[in-house]
Structure formats: structure tokens, C-alpha cells
Amino acid sequence: MIWYLLPLPRWRLAEPERYVAAPAGNERFVHASPDEQAALAVANVLFLGTGEPLIALGLDESGLSGVRYEPADPGPPPGVPAGTLFPHVYGPVETAAVTSEHAAGLLRQFLAERLLGVI
């Protein structure tokens, strides 16, 4: 399972549709995270202070086409070891690949508890 982060309102709009995401703008792929620790680090860097609730979607890689593990460019976010490879989805992320949802303000608590082994 890999993790894809997005604002909760965007997920609510995408949920009844066939696709959650596709490469945006001049990107060739959709960014994802390899594990909970990396997803938390990405959330802290990219979404801290946005004011929007987030959702972390667990994605089944077998339901996605074109997943490649590649280095973060320019490097991984703080808290993620150097050399960690991130899954990049070269194509759309279909809603059928979503296996779990971890929503809104509870995202950080959920990920922190998973990382600390509390649950």
C-alpha cells in the first residue's frame, strides 16, 4: 500500500468519480508516499498551515498503472531518511485503487500513533 494526500474537499468531489488524481500541470506523475512516516513528513511540509483538513488515501499498487519508485527531488522532507524512494504514479489514480481513508484533523494523530506503535 502507498499513500496519497489531498485536501478533504477535493476527495469529496472526486469520490463518486472514476479518478482521484492525474498528473497536474507540467508534472509527469502523481506524487505518493511509501509509508506512514513519509506521508506525515510530506503533510508537515506541503500542507502545514493550509487550514484545510486532509485525507490520506491508502492505495493498492496493483490497481494503479505505471508506479515507479524514485528519489525525491531535491531530497526527502525532514524526518524521512536520505535515499528513501517515493512512489510516483505515471498515470491517473483511479478511485478503485483506494483501499482506506484516514481523514481530516485526525490524520496527524493517526499517523503519529502508527509510527509510535500506540495502536
Buried (B, 14 or more C-beta within 10 A) or exposed (E): EBBBBBBBEBBEEBEEEEBBBEBEEEEEBBBBBBBBBBBBBBBBEEBEEEEEBBBBBBBEEEBBEEBEEEEBEEEBBEEBEEEBEBBBBEBBBBBEBBEEEBBEEBBBEBBEEBEEEEE
